Amino acid sequence: MMQPTSHNGPKRGQEAYDAATGRIGVLQDVCHVDVLAFDHQMPGPLVAFLRPQKGGQEWMTDSKNVQFPEEARPHPDSSDELP
C-alpha cells in the first residue's frame, strides 16, 4: 500500500476540519488514490476519509481540505465587536 507523503494535517483518530464542506469529524485515514478500488473523483493524489464524531454518514475529501479545527475556527480574541 502506498503511504501518503504530503499530508501535514491531523493524524488518524484526531479531530479534523474539512474546508470543502465546513464540517468537523474524526480523520480515519489518508490514502493515495492509486490504492482505491472505486472512482474517487478527487483532484489531488491523496484522499482523506472522515467520520462524524457522534456517528452518521462518513465522507471523503481531498487531503488538502483537511485542517486542524483550531486553525479553521475564528479565535475568541479576533472578534469584530467593539467593547
URBEL-V537004 format. One record per backbone hydrogen bond with DSSP energy under -1.0 kcal/mol. NH is the residue of the N-H (numbers start at 0). CO is the residue of the C=O. Records with the same first field share a line. If there is no record, write none. Layout:
# URBEL-V537004
NH=CO  CO
This chain:
# URBEL-V537004
12=26
13=10
15=24
16=66
17=22
18=64
21=17
24=15
25=50
26=13
27=48
28=48
30=46
32=44
34=31
35=32
46=30
47=60
48=28
49=58
50=25
54=51
58=49
60=47
62=45
64=61
65=62
66=16
70=67
72=68
77=74
